[in-house]
Amino acid sequence: VIFVHGGGSVKAKDMFSEGQKDHLVVIPTAKKVDDLEERMDRIVTKYTDQGFNKVSILDISSEEANKPEAISCLDDATAVYILGGYQSKLVGHYQGTLVEKGLQKFIA
């Protein structure tokens, strides 16, 4: 399952079934946040508290987006949550990369 969200408040736990809560990958790339590194721990805690067994953050550069080791969190992910923001950042970073290919399994 892939969940794209922008505008308003929604709890990710309400968007995924129990079977999809094994490993959530959060992609905050579109979000304009200067202190993202400081907020990563809070993001992981937030979604772990919402019932996810494992939470990974995927926020990498376009150069890293073609390195298998950089996107390995998508290999065993059961759900992906793409935060809202500037969608053009997602396209700019990930179009035509292994990230895009890795996300295809969630929408195919």
Disulfide bonds with the S-S distance in Angstrom:
none
